[in-house]
Amino acid sequence: MAEIGTKTVVHLVGSVPLPDSETVFKTLSRGVGPFLTRMPDGETGIRKTWIRFLQDVLARHPAIEVAHGVPPFKFTQWDGKVVREIPRLRLKKGASVDASGFKTGYAEMAIASFAVFDRLQRGGVIPAGVRFQVSIPTPLAPAYNNILPADRPGVIPALTRHFIGEIEAIARALPNERVAIQWDVCQEVLAWENYYEPGPADFRIETIDVLKQIGDGVPHAIELGYHLCYGSPADEHMVQPKDAAIMVEITNRIAAGVKRPIQFFHLPVPKGRSDDAFFAPLRNLKIDASTQLYLGLIHHNDAAGDDARLAAARKFTRVDGIGTECGWARGDPTRVEALMGAHARIARGT
């Protein structure tokens, strides 16, 4: 178990509300660099709103079209607020989806960011030994958000091949021993919470099957992790979890199914939950001793709450690292300094 004052890893989910990757790398190195084992590029540019741009990517595929006349999907957060309405997409009649028709650009963006990362690390700005972290959505994220339920089986296999192809392109271009891949598992968690309309396949079978495929699609020399999430497009969860039980079950199934080693899992902890009832399911985690567990229990300007959540979690599981629930890009940019300070305080054990 990683204890406060020895080696508590600071884990950053991905997005940071700063203008470009160089600013992100320099800021994070200054604020939490000594406590990082991996560093993301901040998901700047079109990734700031995570997967919203993939609506257009999918719609441009020659086999996919806008489902005119079908009501949009209302992306609704836990308090009933509709964050946005998403036009539904469907397969064209008689069409089949080829993976080559998707142009997400994830590999190109990662390769461009690594060039900046490499220059700064060689220059001593980024600490030696820190890996470049690529945070990337799963194929199910755009499928569940955008595609009509009946058409998901016709799209998901091709999307899965595309995303694995992006990882393969990253692996060919970058030094594998300096890279980590984090799969962002959000829509899958929401599906297990019955957030989406059911399709032809059972959510539990469909999600775990894809999560295993994309995990095994990462070469062994590249570190592999999974970030489980309840969404935060407006800096609020889409669903407030009753407890950690669904995340534990998903984590256990991934860990049991992926053939290659998994370096870490990251699970979010809501701000108001320092009670034993939320954390108790964590005692049922079945992950390898070499797989680190990071909990997203850091919240803005809530040092007492951070300590209480960590203490409660440690009653039921080892905690190897800490972070926030999700990325920071949808929150107030002025929080960055305070958030880095909160992470560093826990990591130092002060």
N, C-alpha and C positions, 0 to 999 in steps of 0.2 A: 504494500500500500504506500502511495506517495503521501507523505505527511507534510503539513505546513512547516516551513522552515528548512526542509531538506530539498525536495525536488517536486514542486507543484508546477506542472506545465501550464502556461497560458496558451489557450487555443482560441484562435480567431476564426469565426465561421466563414467569412469571406468579404462581404461588402463593407466599404468604408466611404463616408460622404466627403471625399476629397476629389480634386479636379482630375488627377491622372495617377498612373501607377508609380511614377518616380516620387511624387509627393507622398503617396501612401507608404512606400517602402522606407523613406527617410523618417516619416513621422512615427511609424510603428517601431523602427529600430531605436529611435530615441526614447520612446515611451515604455516599451515592453521588450525590447530586443533581447536582453539577457535571459528572459524566461520563455522564449519561443523555441520550438523545434521545427516549426513550419511557418511560412509567411505567405498570405494571399496577396494578390495584386489590387485588392479593393473593389473588383468588379465595376470599374468605372465605365463611362460611356453608355452604350446601349444596354449593358447588363445592370445598370443602376436599379432598374425596376424588375430585376431578375429575369423572368421568362416572358414578359409582356411582348417583347419584339418577336417571339416565336409564333405569335398569331399570324403575322405577315409571312414568316418563313414557311409555315405550313400552307397558308392560302396560295402561295406562289407555286406549290408543287403541282405539276401538270395533271395529277390524278385526284386533286382535292379542290373543292369549291365551297363558297359560302352557302350555307343552308338558308336561303331566302325563305321567309315565311315561317321560320321556326323561331320561337322566342329566345332571346339571348340567355346565357347562363348568368345568374345573379351571384356574383362572388361576394358572399355575405360573411362578415366577421361575427364573433361570438355574441355581441350585443345587439345584433339585428341590423346594423348599418351595412348597406350595400356599398361595397368599396368600388366596384365597377361592374358593368354589364358586358359580358364577353360574347360577341357574335359566334354562333355555332358553325362549325365546318363539317363537311361530309365528303364521302367518296363520290366521285362522278360515276354515273351508271356504267357498269361493266368495266371500270378501270381497276388496275392493280397498282400498288404503290412500290416504286423502286427506291431503294435507299439513296441512290445517287441524286435523286431529285431534291433532297434537302440540303440547304446551304446555311448552316447555323453559324459557321465561322469560329467555333470554340477553339479549334486547334490553332488557327491563325492568330487569334487574340492571345492565347497562352504563349505561343512562340515569341510574339512581339514583346509581351511583358517580361518573359524570361531574359531577353536581351538586356533589358534595363536592370533586372534583378542581378544578373551575372556581373554587369559593369559595377554596380554598387557593392556587391559582395567582394569582388576582387579588389575594390578600392577601400575596403575596410569599413564601409558604412553599415552594411548588413552583417551581423555576426557570422563568423565562419561556422560551418556545420548546419546552419539553418537551411532547410529544404524549401524550394519553391512550391507552394500549394496551389493546385488548380481546383477550384470549387466549381462543380458542374452539375446541372440538373439531370435527373434521370429521364429516360424516354417517356416515362409515364406522366411526367408533369404536364407537358403540353398536350398529351393525348387526353388526359382526364379533364383538363381545363377547357379544351377547344373543340374536340371531336365529338360528334353525336355518339351516344353510348353504343348504338347498334353497329357503328362503323369502327369502333376501337380495334377489334381483332384484325381488321384489314390494314390498320396503320401501325400498330405497336411493333410488330416484328421488323418492319422496315426502319422505323425510328430507332429501334434497338441496334440494328446493324450499323446505322449511321453514327450513333453515339459511340459505339465501340470503335468504329473507324476513326473517329476524332481522337480517341485515346491512342490508337495505333499510330496516328500521324504525330502526336505529341511525343510518343516513345521513340519514333524514328529520328525526330529532330533534336531532342534534348537529352542531356546526360541523365539516364534513368536514376542513378544513385543520388541525384540532387533534386528529385521531383517527388511530390506526393499528390495523389488524386483523392479528392473528397467528393463522394456522391451525395447530393442534397436530396434527402428523402422527405418530401413534404406532402405531395398529393397522395402518396401511398398511406401515410398516417391518417390523413383526413378521410380517405376511403374506408379505412378500418373503423373510423368513427361514424360511418354511414352519412358522410357529407355529400357524396355524389350519387347521381342516379345510377342504379345498377345496369350493367350491360350483359352480354351473353356469357361472360366468364365471371367466376367467383373472384371478388376482389382479393381475397387472401391468397388464393392460388396464383392468380395473375401477377400480383405485385412481387411476391417472393420469387417466383420464377424469373422475372426480369432482373430483380436485384441480385440474384445469384449470377445470372449471365454477365451483367456488366461488371460485377466484382471480379469474376474469373477472366474478364477481358483486359484487366490491368496486368502488365508484365510484373513478375515477382520482384525485380530490382526497384520498381517504383512503389513507394509506400501507398497503402490503401486505407481509407477511412470512410465512414458513413456518418452524416449529420442528419439526425431525425428532427422533424420540425412540425409545428402547427401553423405555419404561415405568419407573415407579418407585413402585408403590403401597405398597411396604414399604421405600422408600428404597434399593432394589436393582433392577438391570435384570431384565427378563423374559428377555432373551437377551443374552449378551455377544458383541458383534460381533467377527468375525475381523479385520476392518479396516474402513476407511471406504468400501469399494467400493460397497456397496448404497446407502448414503446419497448417494454421488456420482451414481450412475445415476438415482436418484429425483429428485434436485435438477436434473440436466441435463434430464430429461424434463419436469419442471414448467416450467423456464425456457424450454424450446423450445416448449411448448404454450400457455402463458398469453399472451394477446394484450396485456394491459396491462403497464405497468412493475411490476417486483417490487423493493421497496426492500431486502429482506434475506432471508438464510437463516441459520438457527442449527442447528449440528450438534453432537451430544454427543461427548465424549472420555472414555472410562473412566479411572479413576484410575491403573490400573497400566500405561497405555500411553503411553510416551514414546519408543517405538521407531519407527524409520523405516518398518517394515513396515505399521504402522497408518495412518500419514499419507500414504504414497506415492500411494494412489489420488487424493488431492486434487489432484495435478497434472493430472488429467483433467477437472477441473471446467470447465464451459462456461457461465459466467454473465456477464451484461453487466458492463461496467466500472463502471456506476453502481449495481449491486446489491452491497450489502455482505455480507461473510461474517463471521459470528460463530461462534466455537468455544466450546463448553461445557466448558472445560478446568480451571476453578477447582474445587478440592475443599477441604473443611474441614481447616484446620490442616495444609496441605501446601504451603508456600510454595516449597520446592525443587522439588517435583513440578510445581507450576503453571508455574514458569519452564522446567523441562525440557520439558514438553508444548508450551508456546508456541514454544520454540526449535526443537523437532522439526517442528512444523507449518509454521513459516516456511521450512523447507527446500523445501517443495513448493507453497506457496500464499501469497497475501496473507492477512493476518488483520486485519480491520477492527475487530473487537470481541471481547470475552470475556464469558463468563458461566459458570454451572454447567450440568451436564448436563440438568437438568430443574428443575421448581419446588421450593420448599423446604418446602411444607406438610406433607409426610409425614416430614420429618426432625425432629430435636430443636429446639424453639423457641429454646433457649439458643445455637444456632449463628448466629443472625441477625447479631449484632454482628461476630463473627469473619469471617463470609462477606462482609459489606459491606467490612470492612477489607481482605480479600484482593483484592477487586475494585479497590478504590481504590488499593492498592499497585501493581498492574500498570498501571492507567490513568495513574498519576503517573509510572511508569517508575522507581520506587525499589525 
